[in-house]
Amino acid sequence: MQKFQTAIARILLALVFLGLVLLRLSAIMTTPDGYLQYQVTLGQFGLPTIFAPILISIQLIAGLSLFVGFKTKLFARVLAGLALFLALVLGSKIPELFFLYIGIAGGMLLLSHYPQTAASLDYRK
């Protein structure tokens, strides 16, 4: 069981971003002006509308890659950077999110330092 602990941690960290992006995509698809609403929400945090597709793409691609364990070190660092960015941007308006994303960034940095996890594409035998 001990060798699967890091794999479970990798999957749970990936699910943070995958879950968020899947919920966001669901909201965009079910509401006629869902994408516009998402852009307006980002604008409330001071982000231009170009960040909408960028954030969705990064979270979806990096989250999926981390979930299956493909290029774990790279995508853990990408998601750590994204989490720090979100901590600074979202945390300026909602302080609870600052600490949440700082913790996620810490987990991602730890995962990038120890990317050898069981049940991953990178380290399959």
Residue pairs with C-beta under 8 A, 6 or more apart in sequence:
3 118
4 118
4 119
6 111
6 114
6 116
6 117
6 118
7 69
7 117
7 118
7 119
7 120
9 107
9 111
9 117
10 66
10 67
10 69
10 72
10 76
10 111
10 117
10 120
11 67
13 66
13 76
13 79
13 104
13 107
13 108
13 111
14 63
14 64
14 66
14 67
15 63
15 67
16 63
16 104
17 59
17 62
17 63
17 66
17 79
17 82
18 59
18 60
18 63
18 64
18 67
20 59
21 56
21 59
21 60
21 63
24 38
24 56
25 56
25 60
27 34
27 37
27 38
28 34
28 35
28 38
31 37
35 52
38 52
39 49
39 52
42 48
42 49
42 51
42 52
42 55
43 49
44 93
45 89
45 90
45 92
45 93
46 89
46 92
47 89
55 82
58 78
58 79
58 82
59 79
59 82
61 75
62 75
62 78
62 79
62 82
63 79
65 71
65 72
65 75
66 72
66 75
66 76
66 79
66 111
68 120
68 121
69 117
69 119
69 120
69 121
69 122
69 123
70 120
70 121
70 122
71 122
72 111
72 112
72 115
72 117
72 120
72 122
73 112
73 115
76 108
76 109
76 111
76 112
76 115
77 108
77 109
77 112
79 104
79 108
80 105
80 108
80 109
80 112
81 105
83 101
83 102
83 104
83 105
83 108
84 101
84 102
84 105
86 97
86 101
87 97
87 98
87 99
87 100
87 101
87 102
87 105
88 98
90 97
90 98
90 101
91 97
91 98
91 99
91 101
91 102
92 98
111 117
115 122
116 122
116 123
117 123
